[in-house]
Amino acid sequence: MLIVGLLILNVFLKKVNNKEKHMPHPLDTQDFHSMITESPAQFATGFSLAKDARVEGTFTGICVSGMGGSALPVDVLRILLNDVAKRHQVVVPALYQNRNYGMPQGIPTNTLYILSSYSGKTEETLETLEEVIAAGLPAIGMSAGGVLEARCKEAGIPHIKLPIPSEGFQPRMGTGFFISALLEICINHGMLPDIREEVLHDASLVASQIEEIEKEGEALSQKVVGKTPVIYAPDQLRGLAMVWKIKMNENAKTPAFWNYFPELNHNEMVGFTLPQGAFLVIMLRDREDHPRNQKRFALTAELLREKGVEVEILDIKGESVFNRVLMSIALGDFTSYFLALAYGQDPTPVDMVEKFKKLLV
């Protein structure tokens, strides 16, 4: 892990040394651009942060409670775990997700609860934490501080302190910290084989190609301007489509929607019989997808174009499944980043979310 971690660090340092070449756009007040370019280095940090987070017991799964950017990484983690099960021929931990107030029902007793809130102030997650404490369930907390950290310490629950790399850092950009910390927890509790080197290698490949990804994202953003993006992906990568959608919402401040093959061929595509407005359907196609789904991509694009809907089929680049996922996430980050600038928006703040929280009080 040390060798690959150093490779990521070297790539990152080259970016830092060249940082004078990058001057943040006037609209980019918090240098969101650097949040994207520096994200591959998060994985080595996340593994290190979680190395001592242990709970007594034998577990066969984890239940992650979190909202927004603190929940998003779980959708990506699910893709990785499915791939690990297939490649390593092992049983991976069951992954339960809770995006609501309180503990979900039907979770097996041999499950480790993870309470995730970057700010440490997310009310839905804090309510779940209190129920977990009251029930005496095994748990680990993850936050950059806040009430969640304080309550974990009071209750004797292990807590992983997430970093805030820069002023204005957004939880949705901390995917690498979250995923690697969750993986470290699973590895340390015997739920996963040691895949740290694989993950760090995949992240290093993204770091080495970040400039090319940026150019692709900028070009794609120009095609999205003035249209509502709709993101489609194959079923096994449905979480990736959701990530793209969320980044369009929060970064570019624009509506966006997502769905997956083959399910969308049984319902959603009919909605484009009479499209109300301008859309750009972005299809994330993976070379390992089922042959029949490959055909569905092409036929769906043909039918949508007949209805006057613009379609972009993007073949996901990269080596392993997880590397391709990380490459695609970076592409979505840059696409939404440049779309924000095209719309005259600062990509970092989420003013409507903050206003809503104040009104909710």
MISEGU-810619 format. One record per residue (C-alpha): x, y, z; residue in three letters. Coordinates in steps of 0.5 Angstrom, whole numbers, plus 2048, in hexadecimal, padded with zeros to 3 digits. Layout:
# MISEGU-810619
XYZALA;...
END
This chain:
# MISEGU-810619
800800800MET;806805801LEU;8098047FAILE;8028067F7VAL;80180B7FCGLY;80780E7FALEU;80680E7F3LEU;7FF8127F4ILE;8038177F9LEU;8088187F3ASN;8038197EEVAL;7FF81E7F3PHE;8068227F4LEU;8078237EDLYS;8008267EDLYS;80182A7F3VAL;80882D7EFASN;80482E7E9ASN;7FF8327EDLYS;8018397EBGLU;7FF8377E4LYS;7F88367E7HIS;7F483C7E9MET;7ED83B7ECPRO;7E883E7E7HIS;7E58457EAPRO;7DE8417ECLEU;7E283B7EFASP;7E383F7F6THR;7E58397FAGLN;7E98357F4ASP;7E58307F3PHE;7E982E7EDHIS;7EE82C7F2SER;7E98287F6MET;7E98247F0ILE;7F08237EETHR;7F28217F5GLU;7ED81C7F6SER;7F18167F4PRO;7F58177FAALA;7F08167FFGLN;7F080E7FEPHE;7F780E802ALA;7F5813807THR;7EE80F808GLY;7F180880APHE;7F680B80FSER;7F080F812LEU;7EC809814ALA;7F2804815LYS;7F080481DASP;7E980481CALA;7E77FD81FARG;7E17FA823VAL;7E17F4826GLU;7DD7EE823GLY;7DC7EB81CTHR;7D87EE817PHE;7D57EC810THR;7D37F380EGLY;7D37FA80FILE;7CD7FF80FCYS;7CF80680DVAL;7CB80C810SER;7CC81380CGLY;7C9818808MET;7CB81C801GLY;7D381C800GLY;7D3817806SER;7CF812803ALA;7D18127FCLEU;7D880E7FDPRO;7D48087FFVAL;7D18087F8ASP;7D88087F5VAL;7DA8037FBLEU;7D47FE7F9ARG;7D77FE7F1ILE;7DE7FC7F4LEU;7DC7F77F9LEU;7D87F37F3ASN;7DE7F37EFASP;7E37F07F5VAL;7DE7EB7F6ALA;7DE7E97EFLYS;7E67EA7EEARG;7E87E77F4HIS;7E27E17F5GLN;7E17E37FCVAL;7DB7E5800VAL;7DB7ED801VAL;7D77F0807PRO;7D07F2806ALA;7CF7F9805LEU;7C97FD808TYR;7C8804807GLN;7C380980BASN;7C2810808ARG;7BC81180DASN;7BB813815TYR;7BC80D81AGLY;7BE806819MET;7BC802813PRO;7B87FC814GLN;7BA7F5812GLY;7C17F6813ILE;7C57EF816PRO;7C87EF81CTHR;7CF7ED81AASN;7CF7F4817THR;7D47FA818LEU;7D1801818TYR;7D4807815ILE;7D280E817LEU;7D4812811SER;7D481A811SER;7D981E80ETYR;7D7824812SER;7D5820818GLY;7CE824819LYS;7CA820814THR;7C381F818GLU;7C1819815GLU;7C8816816THR;7C881881DLEU;7C181581FGLU;7C380F81CTHR;7CA80F821LEU;7C5810827GLU;7C180A825GLU;7C8806824VAL;7CA80882BILE;7C480782EALA;7C480082BALA;7CB7FE82DGLY;7CD7FD826LEU;7D47FC823PRO;7D580381FALA;7DB80781DILE;7DA80F81BGLY;7DD813816MET;7DD81A815SER;7E1820815ALA;7DF82281CGLY;7D882581FGLY;7D3822823VAL;7D481B820LEU;7DC81B822GLU;7DA81D829ALA;7D481882AARG;7D9812828CYS;7DE81482DLYS;7D9815832GLU;7D680E831ALA;7DD80A830GLY;7DB809828ILE;7E2809824PRO;7E281081FHIS;7E6811819ILE;7E7818818LYS;7E781B811LEU;7EB82080FPRO;7E982780CILE;7EE828806PRO;7EC82F805SER;7E8835807GLU;7E1833804GLY;7E282C802PHE;7DC828801GLN;7DA821803PRO;7D881F7FCARG;7DF8207FAMET;7E281B800GLY;7E08157FCTHR;7E78127FDGLY;7E7813804PHE;7E1810806PHE;7E280A801ILE;7E9808803SER;7E780980BALA;7E180480ALEU;7E67FF806LEU;7EB80080CGLU;7E57FE811ILE;7E37F880DCYS;7EA7F680CILE;7EC7F6813ASN;7E67F3816HIS;7E77ED811GLY;7E17EE80CMET;7E67F0806LEU;7EC7ED803PRO;7F27F3803ASP;7F07F67FDILE;7F47FD7FFARG;7F97FC7FAGLU;7F47FB7F4GLU;7F08017F6VAL;7F68067F7LEU;7F98047F0HIS;7F28057EDASP;7F280C7F0ALA;7F980D7EESER;7F780C7E7LEU;7F28127E7VAL;7F78167EAALA;7FB8157E4SER;7F68177DFGLN;7F281C7E3ILE;7F48227DEGLU;7F181E7D8GLU;7EB81C7DCILE;7EA8247DDGLU;7EB8257D6LYS;7E58207D4GLU;7E18237DAGLY;7E182A7D7GLU;7E08287D0ALA;7DA8247D3LEU;7D78297D7SER;7D682E7D1GLN;7D18287CELYS;7CD8297D4VAL;7CC8307D4VAL;7C58327D4GLY;7C382B7D4LYS;7C08267DATHR;7C58217DBPRO;7C381A7DCVAL;7C88147DEILE;7C780D7DCTYR;7CC8077DEALA;7CB8007DEPRO;7C87FD7E4ASP;7CF7FB7E8GLN;7D18027E7LEU;7CB8057E9ARG;7CE8097EFGLY;7D380C7EALEU;7CD80F7E6ALA;7CA8127EDMET;7D18157EFVAL;7D18197E8TRP;7CA81B7E9LYS;7CB81E7F0ILE;7D28217EELYS;7CD8257E8MET;7C88277EEASN;7CD8297F3GLU;7D382C7EFASN;7CF82F7E8ALA;7C98307ECLYS;7C582D7E7THR;7BF8287E7PRO;7C28217E5ALA;7BF81A7E5PHE;7C28137E4TRP;7C080C7E3ASN;7C38057E1TYR;7C28007DBPHE;7BF7FB7DAPRO;7B97FE7DFGLU;7B88057DBLEU;7B68017D5ASN;7B07FF7D8HIS;7AE8067DAASN;7B280C7DAGLU;7B380C7D3MET;7AC80D7D1VAL;7AC8137D5GLY;7B08167CFPHE;7AA8157CATHR;7A981C7CCLEU;7AF81F7CFPRO;7AD8267D3GLN;7B382A7D2GLY;7BA8297D0ALA;7BE8237D2PHE;7C58207D1LEU;7C58187D3VAL;7CC8167D5ILE;7CD80F7D5MET;7D380C7D9LEU;7D48057D5ARG;7D98007D8ASP;7DD7FB7D4ARG;7DB7F57D9GLU;7D47F67D9ASP;7CF7F17D6HIS;7CF7F07CFPRO;7C77F17CEARG;7C87F87D2ASN;7CE7FA7CDGLN;7C87F97C8LYS;7C37FD7CCARG;7C88037CDPHE;7C88047C5ALA;7C18027C4LEU;7BF8077CATHR;7C380D7C7ALA;7C080C7C0GLU;7B980C7C2LEU;7BA8127C7LEU;7BE8167C1ARG;7B88147BDGLU;7B48187C2LYS;7B981E7C1GLY;7BC81D7C8VAL;7C481D7C8GLU;7C88177CAVAL;7CF8177CCGLU;7D28107CDILE;7D88107D1LEU;7DC8097D1ASP;7DF8097D8ILE;7E78097D8LYS;7EB8067DDGLY;7EE7FF7DFGLU;7EB7FB7E5SER;7E37FD7E6VAL;7E58017ECPHE;7EA8057E8ASN;7E58067E3ARG;7E08097E8VAL;7E580D7EBLEU;7E78107E4MET;7DF8117E2SER;7DE8157E9ILE;7E48197E7ALA;7E181B7E0LEU;7DA81C7E4GLY;7DD8217E9ASP;7E18257E3PHE;7DB8257DFTHR;7D68287E4SER;7DC82D7E6TYR;7DC8307DFPHE;7D58307DFLEU;7D48347E5ALA;7D98397E2LEU;7D58397DCALA;7CF83B7E0TYR;7D38407E4GLY;7D383C7EAGLN;7D883B7F0ASP;7D88337F0PRO;7DA8327F7THR;7D48357FBPRO;7CD8327FCVAL;7C98387FEASP;7C28357FDMET;7C482F802VAL;7C7834807GLU;7C0838807LYS;7BC832807PHE;7C083080ELYS;7BE837811LYS;7B783780FLEU;7B7830812LEU;7B9832819VAL;
END
